[in-house]
């Protein structure tokens, strides 16, 4: 009798655990734009909180006037918050059962041939910066720390916006135009947090416009390459080469290299292309987040 009761209690506990787990996963599986916005907002608060905590713990080691003057300063001020953010996003994705699939699975909607223009323009811009940067102006530590920071910026921001946000939007059944526009808007609005670091609104507004266009380019890259890893890698190379070319984050550089002038022109070209491309984005994943999902069954439960 005792064994039977213990067995029943154990089964009840297991059942309750399963229900809780499936309830958490089911909540996110149903998707929705507001869940994507909420997730981004929580990430931003945690990211800013990490930056604040780093300042409290290691503030004297950070050169706030010129964070890129010293490798340790770059690592603490720029890299640590995005490393922590990346870990938290990976943990969240694992908790809802989205790693490795559907986040790193084949895309449910195929890209059109013209979408290859997006990654091609991004690669061209990166190469122009690589050959135009005055590498001798930076120490090896600054260069290494900047690229480490860039890697985790690529992981965190792409996992959040082209990974989790796109999945939430597709799972809710939005067409791909909406998926592209909303995920890029969320990405762009994350950068309004630069106002909190003391940047003027005259600097932040153009940054928001640029990041919306860049977000569209990353969406097109996701569509045409078929996997999230490629937006991550391109983003991970874009940020550090931009920083080293200009000497800071979202600042105008003094390097007069003609290659960097062409990089600036190519940036303008890809922003124009991104906005035009938005008009022609078509498709609907039908509730699927990856090509091997059947989709649509979850529509029976309202989000």
C-alpha positions as CSV (number, residue, x, y, z in Angstrom):
1,X,0.0,0.0,0.0
2,X,2.9,2.3,0.9
3,X,4.8,1.5,-2.3
4,X,1.6,2.1,-4.3
5,X,1.1,5.5,-2.7
6,X,4.7,6.5,-3.2
7,X,4.5,5.4,-6.8
8,X,1.3,7.5,-7.3
9,X,2.9,10.5,-5.7
10,X,6.0,10.1,-7.8
11,X,3.9,9.9,-11.0
12,X,1.9,13.0,-9.9
13,X,5.1,14.9,-9.4
14,X,6.5,13.8,-12.7
15,X,3.2,14.7,-14.4
16,X,3.2,18.2,-12.8
17,X,6.8,18.8,-13.8
18,X,5.9,17.8,-17.4
19,X,2.9,20.1,-17.5
20,X,4.9,23.0,-16.2
21,X,7.7,22.3,-18.7
22,X,5.3,21.9,-21.6
23,X,3.3,25.0,-20.5
24,X,6.5,27.1,-20.6
25,X,7.5,25.8,-24.0
26,X,3.9,26.0,-25.4
27,X,3.6,29.6,-24.3
28,X,6.6,30.6,-26.4
29,X,5.8,28.1,-29.2
30,X,2.6,30.0,-29.9
31,X,4.7,33.1,-30.8
32,X,3.4,36.6,-31.1
33,X,4.9,40.1,-31.8
34,X,4.5,41.2,-28.2
35,X,6.4,38.2,-26.9
36,X,9.3,39.2,-29.2
37,X,9.2,42.8,-27.9
38,X,9.0,41.6,-24.3
39,X,12.0,39.3,-24.8
40,X,14.0,42.1,-26.3
41,X,13.1,44.4,-23.5
42,X,14.1,41.9,-20.8
43,X,17.4,41.3,-22.7
44,X,18.1,45.0,-22.9
45,X,17.5,45.5,-19.1
46,X,19.8,42.5,-18.3
47,X,22.4,43.8,-20.8
48,X,22.3,47.3,-19.3
49,X,22.3,45.9,-15.8
50,X,25.4,43.8,-16.5
51,X,27.1,47.0,-17.8
52,X,26.2,48.8,-14.7
53,X,27.5,45.9,-12.5
54,X,30.8,45.8,-14.4
55,X,31.2,49.5,-13.8
56,X,30.6,49.1,-10.1
57,X,33.1,46.2,-9.8
58,X,35.8,47.2,-12.3
59,X,35.1,50.9,-13.0
60,X,38.7,52.1,-12.3
61,X,40.0,49.7,-14.9
62,X,37.8,51.2,-17.7
63,X,38.8,54.3,-19.6
64,X,35.4,55.9,-20.1
65,X,36.8,58.8,-22.1
66,X,38.4,56.4,-24.7
67,X,37.4,52.7,-24.0
68,X,39.4,51.6,-27.1
69,X,42.7,52.9,-25.8
70,X,43.3,49.7,-23.8
71,X,42.5,46.1,-24.4
72,X,41.2,45.4,-20.8
73,X,39.0,48.5,-21.0
74,X,37.5,47.2,-24.3
75,X,36.9,43.8,-22.8
76,X,35.3,45.0,-19.6
77,X,33.2,47.8,-21.1
78,X,32.1,46.3,-24.4
79,X,32.7,42.5,-24.4
80,X,31.6,41.4,-20.9
81,X,27.9,42.7,-21.2
82,X,27.4,40.9,-24.6
83,X,29.1,37.8,-23.4
84,X,26.7,37.6,-20.4
85,X,23.8,38.5,-22.8
86,X,24.8,35.7,-25.2
87,X,24.9,33.1,-22.3
88,X,21.5,34.2,-21.1
89,X,20.0,34.0,-24.6
90,X,21.4,30.5,-25.2
91,X,20.1,29.4,-21.8
92,X,16.6,30.8,-22.7
93,X,16.6,29.1,-26.1
94,X,17.6,25.8,-24.5
95,X,14.8,26.2,-21.9
96,X,12.2,26.4,-24.6
97,X,13.7,23.5,-26.6
98,X,14.8,25.7,-29.6
99,X,18.5,24.6,-29.6
100,X,19.8,23.5,-32.0
101,X,16.4,23.3,-33.8
102,X,14.6,25.3,-34.9
103,X,17.0,28.2,-34.4
104,X,19.9,26.6,-36.4
105,X,17.8,24.5,-38.7
106,X,17.2,25.1,-42.4
107,X,14.9,28.1,-43.0
108,X,11.2,27.3,-43.6
109,X,11.0,29.8,-46.5
110,X,13.5,29.8,-49.3
111,X,15.2,33.0,-50.3
112,X,15.1,34.4,-53.8
113,X,18.3,34.8,-55.9
114,X,18.3,38.6,-55.6
115,X,18.7,38.3,-51.9
116,X,22.3,37.2,-52.4
117,X,23.0,40.9,-53.0
118,X,22.6,41.6,-49.3
119,X,25.4,39.4,-48.0
120,X,27.6,40.3,-51.0
121,X,27.3,44.1,-50.1
122,X,28.0,43.4,-46.4
123,X,31.1,41.3,-47.3
124,X,32.3,44.0,-49.7
125,X,31.9,46.7,-46.9
126,X,33.8,44.5,-44.4
127,X,36.7,44.0,-46.8
128,X,37.0,47.7,-47.6
129,X,37.2,48.4,-43.9
130,X,39.7,45.6,-43.3
131,X,42.1,47.0,-45.9
132,X,41.4,50.6,-44.9
133,X,41.9,50.4,-41.1
134,X,45.2,51.8,-39.7
135,X,46.0,48.7,-37.7
136,X,49.2,50.2,-36.4
137,X,47.2,52.7,-34.3
138,X,45.9,49.9,-32.1
139,X,47.6,47.5,-29.7
140,X,47.2,43.8,-30.2
141,X,45.2,43.7,-27.0
142,X,42.7,46.3,-28.3
143,X,42.3,44.5,-31.6
144,X,41.8,41.1,-30.0
145,X,39.3,42.4,-27.4
146,X,37.4,44.3,-30.1
147,X,37.0,41.2,-32.2
148,X,36.0,39.1,-29.2
149,X,33.4,41.7,-28.4
150,X,32.3,41.7,-32.0
151,X,31.9,37.9,-32.0
152,X,29.5,38.0,-29.0
153,X,27.6,41.1,-30.4
154,X,27.0,38.9,-33.4
155,X,25.9,36.0,-31.3
156,X,23.7,37.9,-28.9
157,X,22.0,40.4,-31.3
158,X,21.4,37.9,-34.1
159,X,20.3,35.1,-31.8
160,X,17.8,37.6,-30.2
161,X,16.5,39.3,-33.4
162,X,17.0,37.0,-36.4
163,X,16.7,33.9,-34.2
164,X,14.3,34.2,-31.3
165,X,12.2,37.1,-32.6
166,X,11.9,35.7,-36.1
167,X,10.9,32.4,-34.7
168,X,8.2,34.0,-32.5
169,X,6.8,36.0,-35.4
170,X,6.8,33.0,-37.8
171,X,5.2,30.7,-35.1
172,X,2.4,33.2,-34.9
173,X,1.8,33.0,-38.6
174,X,2.9,36.4,-39.8
175,X,3.9,36.7,-43.4
176,X,7.6,37.3,-44.1
177,X,7.2,41.0,-44.9
178,X,6.0,41.5,-41.3
179,X,8.7,39.2,-40.0
180,X,11.4,41.1,-41.7
181,X,10.0,44.6,-40.8
182,X,9.2,43.8,-37.1
183,X,12.4,41.9,-36.3
184,X,14.5,44.7,-37.9
185,X,12.5,47.3,-36.0
186,X,13.1,45.5,-32.7
187,X,16.8,45.3,-33.5
188,X,16.9,49.0,-34.3
189,X,15.0,50.1,-31.2
190,X,17.5,48.2,-29.0
191,X,20.0,50.9,-30.0
192,X,18.0,53.7,-28.5
193,X,19.7,52.5,-25.2
194,X,22.7,54.5,-26.4
195,X,20.9,57.6,-25.1
196,X,21.6,56.2,-21.6
197,X,25.3,56.3,-22.3
198,X,25.3,60.0,-23.0
199,X,25.0,60.0,-26.8
200,X,22.9,62.8,-28.2
201,X,19.6,62.1,-29.9
202,X,21.2,63.6,-33.1
203,X,23.6,60.6,-33.0
204,X,21.2,58.0,-31.9
205,X,18.5,58.6,-34.4
206,X,20.7,58.0,-37.5
207,X,22.1,54.9,-35.7
208,X,18.5,53.6,-35.3
209,X,17.9,54.2,-39.0
210,X,21.1,52.5,-39.9
211,X,20.4,49.5,-37.7
212,X,17.0,49.1,-39.2
213,X,18.5,48.8,-42.6
214,X,21.3,46.6,-41.4
215,X,18.7,44.4,-39.7
216,X,16.9,43.9,-43.0
217,X,20.2,43.0,-44.6
218,X,20.7,40.3,-41.9
219,X,17.2,39.0,-42.5
220,X,17.9,38.7,-46.2
221,X,21.1,36.9,-45.4
222,X,19.2,34.5,-43.1
223,X,16.7,33.8,-45.9
224,X,19.1,33.3,-48.7
225,X,21.8,31.3,-46.9
226,X,19.2,29.2,-45.0
227,X,20.9,29.3,-41.6
228,X,21.3,31.7,-38.7
229,X,25.1,31.1,-38.5
230,X,25.7,33.3,-41.5
231,X,24.1,36.5,-40.1
232,X,25.9,35.8,-36.9
233,X,29.3,35.7,-38.6
234,X,28.7,38.7,-40.9
235,X,27.5,40.7,-37.9
236,X,30.5,39.5,-35.8
237,X,32.8,41.0,-38.5
238,X,30.8,44.2,-39.2
239,X,30.9,45.7,-35.7
240,X,34.7,45.3,-34.9
241,X,35.8,46.5,-38.4
242,X,33.5,49.5,-38.1
243,X,34.7,50.3,-34.6
244,X,38.4,50.0,-35.6
245,X,37.8,52.0,-38.8
246,X,36.1,54.9,-36.9
247,X,37.8,54.7,-33.5
248,X,34.7,54.1,-31.5
249,X,31.1,53.0,-31.3
250,X,28.7,55.1,-33.4
251,X,31.2,57.9,-34.0
252,X,32.6,59.6,-37.1
253,X,36.2,58.6,-37.7
254,X,39.2,60.7,-38.7
255,X,40.8,58.1,-41.0
256,X,41.0,59.6,-44.5
257,X,41.7,56.3,-46.3
258,X,39.9,56.2,-49.7
259,X,39.0,52.6,-48.9
260,X,37.0,53.7,-45.9
261,X,35.4,56.4,-48.0
262,X,34.2,53.6,-50.3
263,X,33.1,51.6,-47.3
264,X,31.0,54.6,-46.2
265,X,29.5,54.7,-49.7
266,X,28.8,51.0,-49.8
267,X,27.1,51.4,-46.4
268,X,24.7,54.0,-48.0
269,X,24.2,51.6,-51.0
270,X,23.2,48.7,-48.8
271,X,20.8,50.8,-46.7
272,X,19.0,51.9,-49.9
273,X,19.0,48.4,-51.2
274,X,17.6,47.1,-47.9
275,X,14.7,49.5,-47.9
276,X,13.9,48.8,-51.6
277,X,14.2,45.0,-50.9
278,X,11.6,45.3,-48.1
279,X,9.0,46.1,-50.8
280,X,9.7,42.8,-52.6
281,X,9.9,40.4,-49.6
282,X,7.3,37.7,-49.9
283,X,6.4,34.3,-48.3
284,X,4.8,32.8,-45.3
285,X,6.2,30.1,-43.1
286,X,2.8,28.8,-42.2
287,X,3.5,28.7,-38.5
288,X,6.8,26.8,-39.0
289,X,10.1,27.9,-37.6
290,X,12.2,25.5,-39.7
291,X,11.9,23.6,-42.9
292,X,11.4,20.2,-41.2
293,X,8.4,21.3,-39.0
294,X,4.8,20.5,-40.0
295,X,3.5,23.7,-38.4
296,X,0.0,25.1,-38.0
297,X,-1.2,22.7,-35.3
298,X,-0.5,25.2,-32.6
299,X,-3.0,27.7,-34.1
300,X,-5.7,25.7,-32.3
301,X,-4.6,27.4,-29.1
302,X,-4.8,31.2,-29.1
303,X,-1.6,33.1,-28.2
